Amino acid sequence: MPKSTILEVKRGRKWVRLSVNDAIARYERHGRCIKCHKPAKAHRHSANGKQAAHVEHFDDNPKCLLSGR
């Protein structure tokens, strides 16, 4: 299942796209999916290196290609 490395975050009235690493560095981990616009969260890479940094939906969305729990 493909995973996104881009998160949209709200700044004022605009949605801005940030990489997962930028979102985490700026303490803006909560936002929305770039495809379906459902709530999502940025996750950093795992300490053991088995999981890359990615965006994960709060609730599974079977209609979105980037949602895969």
PyMOL Python script that loads the backbone (N, CA, C, O; Angstrom):
from pymol import cmd

cmd.read_pdbstr("""\
ATOM      1  N   MET A   1       0.845  -1.180   0.000  1.00  0.00           N
ATOM      2  CA  MET A   1       0.000   0.000   0.000  1.00  0.00           C
ATOM      3  C   MET A   1       0.890   1.242   0.000  1.00  0.00           C
ATOM      4  O   MET A   1       1.753   1.367   0.868  1.00  0.00           O
ATOM      5  N   PRO A   2       0.704   2.163  -0.948  1.00  0.00           N
ATOM      6  CA  PRO A   2       1.524   3.381  -0.972  1.00  0.00           C
ATOM      7  C   PRO A   2       1.217   4.271   0.225  1.00  0.00           C
ATOM      8  O   PRO A   2       0.086   4.325   0.707  1.00  0.00           O
ATOM      9  N   LYS A   3       2.232   4.957   0.687  1.00  0.00           N
ATOM     10  CA  LYS A   3       2.053   5.901   1.792  1.00  0.00           C
ATOM     11  C   LYS A   3       2.577   7.252   1.357  1.00  0.00           C
ATOM     12  O   LYS A   3       3.561   7.345   0.623  1.00  0.00           O
ATOM     13  N   SER A   4       1.923   8.281   1.808  1.00  0.00           N
ATOM     14  CA  SER A   4       2.323   9.638   1.473  1.00  0.00           C
ATOM     15  C   SER A   4       3.423  10.118   2.412  1.00  0.00           C
ATOM     16  O   SER A   4       3.486   9.714   3.574  1.00  0.00           O
ATOM     17  N   THR A   5       4.273  10.972   1.900  1.00  0.00           N
ATOM     18  CA  THR A   5       5.290  11.630   2.719  1.00  0.00           C
ATOM     19  C   THR A   5       5.033  13.132   2.770  1.00  0.00           C
ATOM     20  O   THR A   5       5.882  13.905   3.214  1.00  0.00           O
ATOM     21  N   ILE A   6       3.841  13.537   2.304  1.00  0.00           N
ATOM     22  CA  ILE A   6       3.434  14.948   2.290  1.00  0.00           C
ATOM     23  C   ILE A   6       2.150  15.097   3.098  1.00  0.00           C
ATOM     24  O   ILE A   6       1.218  14.307   2.943  1.00  0.00           O
ATOM     25  N   LEU A   7       2.103  16.098   3.951  1.00  0.00           N
ATOM     26  CA  LEU A   7       0.942  16.398   4.779  1.00  0.00           C
ATOM     27  C   LEU A   7       0.508  17.827   4.486  1.00  0.00           C
ATOM     28  O   LEU A   7       1.350  18.717   4.359  1.00  0.00           O
ATOM     29  N   GLU A   8      -0.796  18.054   4.377  1.00  0.00           N
ATOM     30  CA  GLU A   8      -1.307  19.415   4.251  1.00  0.00           C
ATOM     31  C   GLU A   8      -1.672  19.928   5.634  1.00  0.00           C
ATOM     32  O   GLU A   8      -2.386  19.257   6.379  1.00  0.00           O
ATOM     33  N   VAL A   9      -1.189  21.109   5.980  1.00  0.00           N
ATOM     34  CA  VAL A   9      -1.505  21.733   7.259  1.00  0.00           C
ATOM     35  C   VAL A   9      -2.129  23.092   7.007  1.00  0.00           C
ATOM     36  O   VAL A   9      -1.827  23.748   6.010  1.00  0.00           O
ATOM     37  N   LYS A  10      -2.997  23.510   7.912  1.00  0.00           N
ATOM     38  CA  LYS A  10      -3.714  24.776   7.748  1.00  0.00           C
ATOM     39  C   LYS A  10      -2.910  25.909   8.358  1.00  0.00           C
ATOM     40  O   LYS A  10      -2.484  25.849   9.512  1.00  0.00           O
ATOM     41  N   ARG A  11      -2.716  26.931   7.562  1.00  0.00           N
ATOM     42  CA  ARG A  11      -2.050  28.154   8.024  1.00  0.00           C
ATOM     43  C   ARG A  11      -2.964  29.316   7.674  1.00  0.00           C
ATOM     44  O   ARG A  11      -3.064  29.729   6.518  1.00  0.00           O
ATOM     45  N   GLY A  12      -3.623  29.828   8.691  1.00  0.00           N
ATOM     46  CA  GLY A  12      -4.621  30.864   8.429  1.00  0.00           C
ATOM     47  C   GLY A  12      -5.773  30.261   7.651  1.00  0.00           C
ATOM     48  O   GLY A  12      -6.432  29.338   8.131  1.00  0.00           O
ATOM     49  N   ARG A  13      -6.022  30.770   6.461  1.00  0.00           N
ATOM     50  CA  ARG A  13      -7.095  30.245   5.613  1.00  0.00           C
ATOM     51  C   ARG A  13      -6.591  29.312   4.523  1.00  0.00           C
ATOM     52  O   ARG A  13      -7.389  28.740   3.780  1.00  0.00           O
ATOM     53  N   LYS A  14      -5.279  29.153   4.419  1.00  0.00           N
ATOM     54  CA  LYS A  14      -4.685  28.357   3.354  1.00  0.00           C
ATOM     55  C   LYS A  14      -4.172  27.016   3.856  1.00  0.00           C
ATOM     56  O   LYS A  14      -3.731  26.887   4.998  1.00  0.00           O
ATOM     57  N   TRP A  15      -4.239  26.017   2.973  1.00  0.00           N
ATOM     58  CA  TRP A  15      -3.625  24.719   3.235  1.00  0.00           C
ATOM     59  C   TRP A  15      -2.267  24.709   2.567  1.00  0.00           C
ATOM     60  O   TRP A  15      -2.146  25.029   1.385  1.00  0.00           O
ATOM     61  N   VAL A  16      -1.251  24.343   3.319  1.00  0.00           N
ATOM     62  CA  VAL A  16       0.131  24.325   2.840  1.00  0.00           C
ATOM     63  C   VAL A  16       0.647  22.895   2.912  1.00  0.00           C
ATOM     64  O   VAL A  16       0.406  22.189   3.891  1.00  0.00           O
ATOM     65  N   ARG A  17       1.360  22.469   1.868  1.00  0.00           N
ATOM     66  CA  ARG A  17       1.927  21.121   1.853  1.00  0.00           C
ATOM     67  C   ARG A  17       3.326  21.134   2.450  1.00  0.00           C
ATOM     68  O   ARG A  17       4.169  21.958   2.095  1.00  0.00           O
ATOM     69  N   LEU A  18       3.552  20.191   3.375  1.00  0.00           N
ATOM     70  CA  LEU A  18       4.852  20.044   4.019  1.00  0.00           C
ATOM     71  C   LEU A  18       5.289  18.587   3.936  1.00  0.00           C
ATOM     72  O   LEU A  18       4.459  17.677   3.951  1.00  0.00           O
ATOM     73  N   SER A  19       6.584  18.378   3.850  1.00  0.00           N
ATOM     74  CA  SER A  19       7.088  17.016   3.962  1.00  0.00           C
ATOM     75  C   SER A  19       6.874  16.568   5.409  1.00  0.00           C
ATOM     76  O   SER A  19       6.734  17.396   6.310  1.00  0.00           O
ATOM     77  N   VAL A  20       6.850  15.265   5.620  1.00  0.00           N
ATOM     78  CA  VAL A  20       6.672  14.737   6.973  1.00  0.00           C
ATOM     79  C   VAL A  20       7.751  15.293   7.895  1.00  0.00           C
ATOM     80  O   VAL A  20       7.452  15.715   9.012  1.00  0.00           O
ATOM     81  N   ASN A  21       8.987  15.297   7.444  1.00  0.00           N
ATOM     82  CA  ASN A  21      10.079  15.784   8.285  1.00  0.00           C
ATOM     83  C   ASN A  21       9.904  17.260   8.642  1.00  0.00           C
ATOM     84  O   ASN A  21      10.154  17.651   9.782  1.00  0.00           O
ATOM     85  N   ASP A  22       9.478  18.086   7.677  1.00  0.00           N
ATOM     86  CA  ASP A  22       9.237  19.500   7.968  1.00  0.00           C
ATOM     87  C   ASP A  22       8.070  19.677   8.931  1.00  0.00           C
ATOM     88  O   ASP A  22       8.138  20.492   9.851  1.00  0.00           O
ATOM     89  N   ALA A  23       7.003  18.917   8.719  1.00  0.00           N
ATOM     90  CA  ALA A  23       5.836  19.017   9.595  1.00  0.00           C
ATOM     91  C   ALA A  23       6.205  18.672  11.036  1.00  0.00           C
ATOM     92  O   ALA A  23       5.777  19.351  11.968  1.00  0.00           O
ATOM     93  N   ILE A  24       6.987  17.633  11.215  1.00  0.00           N
ATOM     94  CA  ILE A  24       7.403  17.229  12.564  1.00  0.00           C
ATOM     95  C   ILE A  24       8.334  18.274  13.168  1.00  0.00           C
ATOM     96  O   ILE A  24       8.198  18.621  14.341  1.00  0.00           O
ATOM     97  N   ALA A  25       9.268  18.772  12.385  1.00  0.00           N
ATOM     98  CA  ALA A  25      10.217  19.786  12.875  1.00  0.00           C
ATOM     99  C   ALA A  25       9.500  21.075  13.287  1.00  0.00           C
ATOM    100  O   ALA A  25       9.944  21.772  14.200  1.00  0.00           O
ATOM    101  N   ARG A  26       8.390  21.387  12.612  1.00  0.00           N
ATOM    102  CA  ARG A  26       7.643  22.619  12.904  1.00  0.00           C
ATOM    103  C   ARG A  26       6.496  22.383  13.891  1.00  0.00           C
ATOM    104  O   ARG A  26       5.682  23.276  14.127  1.00  0.00           O
ATOM    105  N   TYR A  27       6.436  21.181  14.462  1.00  0.00           N
ATOM    106  CA  TYR A  27       5.382  20.817  15.407  1.00  0.00           C
ATOM    107  C   TYR A  27       3.991  20.974  14.788  1.00  0.00           C
ATOM    108  O   TYR A  27       3.051  21.403  15.456  1.00  0.00           O
ATOM    109  N   GLU A  28       3.871  20.624  13.513  1.00  0.00           N
ATOM    110  CA  GLU A  28       2.595  20.660  12.805  1.00  0.00           C
ATOM    111  C   GLU A  28       2.273  19.250  12.302  1.00  0.00           C
ATOM    112  O   GLU A  28       2.145  19.026  11.098  1.00  0.00           O
ATOM    113  N   ARG A  29       2.146  18.317  13.224  1.00  0.00           N
ATOM    114  CA  ARG A  29       1.975  16.902  12.864  1.00  0.00           C
ATOM    115  C   ARG A  29       0.558  16.555  12.437  1.00  0.00           C
ATOM    116  O   ARG A  29       0.352  15.537  11.776  1.00  0.00           O
ATOM    117  N   HIS A  30      -0.431  17.378  12.797  1.00  0.00           N
ATOM    118  CA  HIS A  30      -1.817  17.092  12.443  1.00  0.00           C
ATOM    119  C   HIS A  30      -2.236  17.947  11.260  1.00  0.00           C
ATOM    120  O   HIS A  30      -1.987  19.152  11.221  1.00  0.00           O
ATOM    121  N   GLY A  31      -2.876  17.298  10.300  1.00  0.00           N
ATOM    122  CA  GLY A  31      -3.334  18.002   9.111  1.00  0.00           C
ATOM    123  C   GLY A  31      -4.318  17.139   8.354  1.00  0.00           C
ATOM    124  O   GLY A  31      -5.195  16.505   8.941  1.00  0.00           O
ATOM    125  N   ARG A  32      -4.157  17.123   7.017  1.00  0.00           N
ATOM    126  CA  ARG A  32      -5.058  16.319   6.206  1.00  0.00           C
ATOM    127  C   ARG A  32      -4.294  15.645   5.074  1.00  0.00           C
ATOM    128  O   ARG A  32      -3.200  16.063   4.696  1.00  0.00           O
ATOM    129  N   CYS A  33      -4.901  14.600   4.551  1.00  0.00           N
ATOM    130  CA  CYS A  33      -4.341  13.828   3.441  1.00  0.00           C
ATOM    131  C   CYS A  33      -4.361  14.686   2.169  1.00  0.00           C
ATOM    132  O   CYS A  33      -5.311  15.435   1.943  1.00  0.00           O
ATOM    133  N   ILE A  34      -3.332  14.579   1.352  1.00  0.00           N
ATOM    134  CA  ILE A  34      -3.270  15.365   0.121  1.00  0.00           C
ATOM    135  C   ILE A  34      -4.225  14.854  -0.951  1.00  0.00           C
ATOM    136  O   ILE A  34      -4.541  15.589  -1.887  1.00  0.00           O
ATOM    137  N   LYS A  35      -4.688  13.624  -0.839  1.00  0.00           N
ATOM    138  CA  LYS A  35      -5.600  13.052  -1.838  1.00  0.00           C
ATOM    139  C   LYS A  35      -7.075  13.215  -1.457  1.00  0.00           C
ATOM    140  O   LYS A  35      -7.861  13.757  -2.233  1.00  0.00           O
ATOM    141  N   CYS A  36      -7.444  12.749  -0.272  1.00  0.00           N
ATOM    142  CA  CYS A  36      -8.864  12.724   0.114  1.00  0.00           C
ATOM    143  C   CYS A  36      -9.254  13.842   1.076  1.00  0.00           C
ATOM    144  O   CYS A  36     -10.441  14.060   1.318  1.00  0.00           O
ATOM    145  N   HIS A  37      -8.280  14.545   1.621  1.00  0.00           N
ATOM    146  CA  HIS A  37      -8.488  15.656   2.551  1.00  0.00           C
ATOM    147  C   HIS A  37      -9.111  15.238   3.884  1.00  0.00           C
ATOM    148  O   HIS A  37      -9.680  16.069   4.592  1.00  0.00           O
ATOM    149  N   LYS A  38      -9.005  13.963   4.225  1.00  0.00           N
ATOM    150  CA  LYS A  38      -9.458  13.487   5.536  1.00  0.00           C
ATOM    151  C   LYS A  38      -8.344  13.724   6.560  1.00  0.00           C
ATOM    152  O   LYS A  38      -7.175  13.801   6.181  1.00  0.00           O
ATOM    153  N   PRO A  39      -8.682  13.843   7.856  1.00  0.00           N
ATOM    154  CA  PRO A  39      -7.670  14.092   8.883  1.00  0.00           C
ATOM    155  C   PRO A  39      -6.564  13.042   8.883  1.00  0.00           C
ATOM    156  O   PRO A  39      -6.816  11.844   8.759  1.00  0.00           O
ATOM    157  N   ALA A  40      -5.333  13.528   9.026  1.00  0.00           N
ATOM    158  CA  ALA A  40      -4.167  12.649   9.009  1.00  0.00           C
ATOM    159  C   ALA A  40      -3.091  13.207   9.928  1.00  0.00           C
ATOM    160  O   ALA A  40      -3.158  14.352  10.376  1.00  0.00           O
ATOM    161  N   LYS A  41      -2.090  12.360  10.196  1.00  0.00           N
ATOM    162  CA  LYS A  41      -1.017  12.738  11.112  1.00  0.00           C
ATOM    163  C   LYS A  41       0.323  12.290  10.541  1.00  0.00           C
ATOM    164  O   LYS A  41       0.429  11.220   9.941  1.00  0.00           O
ATOM    165  N   ALA A  42       1.330  13.111  10.732  1.00  0.00           N
ATOM    166  CA  ALA A  42       2.688  12.770  10.296  1.00  0.00           C
ATOM    167  C   ALA A  42       3.357  11.891  11.339  1.00  0.00           C
ATOM    168  O   ALA A  42       3.266  12.152  12.539  1.00  0.00           O
ATOM    169  N   HIS A  43       4.028  10.848  10.873  1.00  0.00           N
ATOM    170  CA  HIS A  43       4.764   9.939  11.749  1.00  0.00           C
ATOM    171  C   HIS A  43       6.221   9.920  11.321  1.00  0.00           C
ATOM    172  O   HIS A  43       6.522   9.794  10.134  1.00  0.00           O
ATOM    173  N   ARG A  44       7.127  10.045  12.285  1.00  0.00           N
ATOM    174  CA  ARG A  44       8.557  10.011  11.981  1.00  0.00           C
ATOM    175  C   ARG A  44       8.984   8.579  11.701  1.00  0.00           C
ATOM    176  O   ARG A  44       8.232   7.642  11.970  1.00  0.00           O
ATOM    177  N   HIS A  45      10.171   8.405  11.170  1.00  0.00           N
ATOM    178  CA  HIS A  45      10.688   7.059  10.907  1.00  0.00           C
ATOM    179  C   HIS A  45      10.935   6.336  12.235  1.00  0.00           C
ATOM    180  O   HIS A  45      11.168   6.966  13.266  1.00  0.00           O
ATOM    181  N   SER A  46      10.879   5.019  12.187  1.00  0.00           N
ATOM    182  CA  SER A  46      11.090   4.237  13.403  1.00  0.00           C
ATOM    183  C   SER A  46      12.572   4.187  13.756  1.00  0.00           C
ATOM    184  O   SER A  46      13.436   4.319  12.889  1.00  0.00           O
ATOM    185  N   ALA A  47      12.845   4.000  15.018  1.00  0.00           N
ATOM    186  CA  ALA A  47      14.228   3.960  15.501  1.00  0.00           C
ATOM    187  C   ALA A  47      15.001   2.784  14.921  1.00  0.00           C
ATOM    188  O   ALA A  47      16.213   2.873  14.723  1.00  0.00           O
ATOM    189  N   ASN A  48      14.303   1.675  14.647  1.00  0.00           N
ATOM    190  CA  ASN A  48      14.992   0.501  14.114  1.00  0.00           C
ATOM    191  C   ASN A  48      15.113   0.533  12.589  1.00  0.00           C
ATOM    192  O   ASN A  48      15.712  -0.363  11.995  1.00  0.00           O
ATOM    193  N   GLY A  49      14.545   1.564  11.955  1.00  0.00           N
ATOM    194  CA  GLY A  49      14.672   1.724  10.511  1.00  0.00           C
ATOM    195  C   GLY A  49      13.717   0.889   9.682  1.00  0.00           C
ATOM    196  O   GLY A  49      13.810   0.885   8.454  1.00  0.00           O
ATOM    197  N   LYS A  50      12.807   0.186  10.322  1.00  0.00           N
ATOM    198  CA  LYS A  50      11.872  -0.664   9.575  1.00  0.00           C
ATOM    199  C   LYS A  50      10.695   0.119   9.001  1.00  0.00           C
ATOM    200  O   LYS A  50      10.066  -0.333   8.044  1.00  0.00           O
ATOM    201  N   GLN A  51      10.389   1.279   9.564  1.00  0.00           N
ATOM    202  CA  GLN A  51       9.269   2.089   9.098  1.00  0.00           C
ATOM    203  C   GLN A  51       9.775   3.460   8.686  1.00  0.00           C
ATOM    204  O   GLN A  51      10.377   4.168   9.492  1.00  0.00           O
ATOM    205  N   ALA A  52       9.538   3.838   7.446  1.00  0.00           N
ATOM    206  CA  ALA A  52       9.943   5.158   6.949  1.00  0.00           C
ATOM    207  C   ALA A  52       8.961   6.218   7.456  1.00  0.00           C
ATOM    208  O   ALA A  52       7.848   5.892   7.869  1.00  0.00           O
ATOM    209  N   ALA A  53       9.374   7.475   7.422  1.00  0.00           N
ATOM    210  CA  ALA A  53       8.482   8.575   7.775  1.00  0.00           C
ATOM    211  C   ALA A  53       7.302   8.565   6.802  1.00  0.00           C
ATOM    212  O   ALA A  53       7.483   8.341   5.605  1.00  0.00           O
ATOM    213  N   HIS A  54       6.086   8.808   7.321  1.00  0.00           N
ATOM    214  CA  HIS A  54       4.901   8.736   6.483  1.00  0.00           C
ATOM    215  C   HIS A  54       3.730   9.484   7.118  1.00  0.00           C
ATOM    216  O   HIS A  54       3.786   9.901   8.275  1.00  0.00           O
ATOM    217  N   VAL A  55       2.673   9.641   6.328  1.00  0.00           N
ATOM    218  CA  VAL A  55       1.417  10.237   6.793  1.00  0.00           C
ATOM    219  C   VAL A  55       0.404   9.112   6.934  1.00  0.00           C
ATOM    220  O   VAL A  55       0.300   8.247   6.064  1.00  0.00           O
ATOM    221  N   GLU A  56      -0.340   9.128   8.029  1.00  0.00           N
ATOM    222  CA  GLU A  56      -1.329   8.083   8.290  1.00  0.00           C
ATOM    223  C   GLU A  56      -2.674   8.722   8.614  1.00  0.00           C
ATOM    224  O   GLU A  56      -2.746   9.673   9.392  1.00  0.00           O
ATOM    225  N   HIS A  57      -3.741   8.194   8.011  1.00  0.00           N
ATOM    226  CA  HIS A  57      -5.094   8.675   8.285  1.00  0.00           C
ATOM    227  C   HIS A  57      -5.476   8.346   9.732  1.00  0.00           C
ATOM    228  O   HIS A  57      -5.045   7.331  10.280  1.00  0.00           O
ATOM    229  N   PHE A  58      -6.287   9.214  10.341  1.00  0.00           N
ATOM    230  CA  PHE A  58      -6.807   8.915  11.678  1.00  0.00           C
ATOM    231  C   PHE A  58      -7.790   7.751  11.594  1.00  0.00           C
ATOM    232  O   PHE A  58      -7.751   6.841  12.422  1.00  0.00           O
ATOM    233  N   ASP A  59      -8.672   7.780  10.595  1.00  0.00           N
ATOM    234  CA  ASP A  59      -9.626   6.703  10.356  1.00  0.00           C
ATOM    235  C   ASP A  59      -9.382   6.163   8.964  1.00  0.00           C
ATOM    236  O   ASP A  59      -9.125   6.925   8.032  1.00  0.00           O
ATOM    237  N   ASP A  60      -9.460   4.844   8.817  1.00  0.00           N
ATOM    238  CA  ASP A  60      -9.253   4.220   7.521  1.00  0.00           C
ATOM    239  C   ASP A  60     -10.253   4.767   6.506  1.00  0.00           C
ATOM    240  O   ASP A  60     -11.436   4.913   6.813  1.00  0.00           O
ATOM    241  N   ASN A  61      -9.783   5.067   5.312  1.00  0.00           N
ATOM    242  CA  ASN A  61     -10.637   5.549   4.230  1.00  0.00           C
ATOM    243  C   ASN A  61     -10.423   4.639   3.030  1.00  0.00           C
ATOM    244  O   ASN A  61      -9.470   4.837   2.276  1.00  0.00           O
ATOM    245  N   PRO A  62     -11.281   3.652   2.834  1.00  0.00           N
ATOM    246  CA  PRO A  62     -11.074   2.687   1.752  1.00  0.00           C
ATOM    247  C   PRO A  62     -11.096   3.316   0.363  1.00  0.00           C
ATOM    248  O   PRO A  62     -10.627   2.695  -0.591  1.00  0.00           O
ATOM    249  N   LYS A  63     -11.625   4.523   0.221  1.00  0.00           N
ATOM    250  CA  LYS A  63     -11.683   5.184  -1.087  1.00  0.00           C
ATOM    251  C   LYS A  63     -10.387   5.913  -1.425  1.00  0.00           C
ATOM    252  O   LYS A  63     -10.206   6.338  -2.566  1.00  0.00           O
ATOM    253  N   CYS A  64      -9.485   6.066  -0.462  1.00  0.00           N
ATOM    254  CA  CYS A  64      -8.226   6.788  -0.680  1.00  0.00           C
ATOM    255  C   CYS A  64      -7.087   5.799  -0.906  1.00  0.00           C
ATOM    256  O   CYS A  64      -6.910   4.851  -0.141  1.00  0.00           O
ATOM    257  N   LEU A  65      -6.327   6.031  -1.957  1.00  0.00           N
ATOM    258  CA  LEU A  65      -5.193   5.164  -2.271  1.00  0.00           C
ATOM    259  C   LEU A  65      -4.089   5.244  -1.229  1.00  0.00           C
ATOM    260  O   LEU A  65      -3.280   4.323  -1.118  1.00  0.00           O
ATOM    261  N   LEU A  66      -4.042   6.337  -0.458  1.00  0.00           N
ATOM    262  CA  LEU A  66      -2.980   6.535   0.515  1.00  0.00           C
ATOM    263  C   LEU A  66      -3.361   6.082   1.926  1.00  0.00           C
ATOM    264  O   LEU A  66      -2.573   6.221   2.861  1.00  0.00           O
ATOM    265  N   SER A  67      -4.561   5.544   2.074  1.00  0.00           N
ATOM    266  CA  SER A  67      -5.011   5.060   3.371  1.00  0.00           C
ATOM    267  C   SER A  67      -4.865   3.551   3.411  1.00  0.00           C
ATOM    268  O   SER A  67      -5.471   2.841   2.609  1.00  0.00           O
ATOM    269  N   GLY A  68      -4.075   3.069   4.328  1.00  0.00           N
ATOM    270  CA  GLY A  68      -3.890   1.633   4.396  1.00  0.00           C
ATOM    271  C   GLY A  68      -3.445   1.172   5.753  1.00  0.00           C
ATOM    272  O   GLY A  68      -2.249   1.002   5.992  1.00  0.00           O
ATOM    273  N   ARG A  69      -4.365   0.971   6.629  1.00  0.00           N
ATOM    274  CA  ARG A  69      -4.024   0.472   7.957  1.00  0.00           C
ATOM    275  C   ARG A  69      -4.021  -1.015   7.959  1.00  0.00           C
ATOM    276  O   ARG A  69      -3.756  -1.630   8.992  1.00  0.00           O
TER     277      ARG A  69
END
""", "prot")
cmd.dss("prot")
cmd.show_as("cartoon", "prot")
cmd.util.cbc("prot")
cmd.orient("prot")
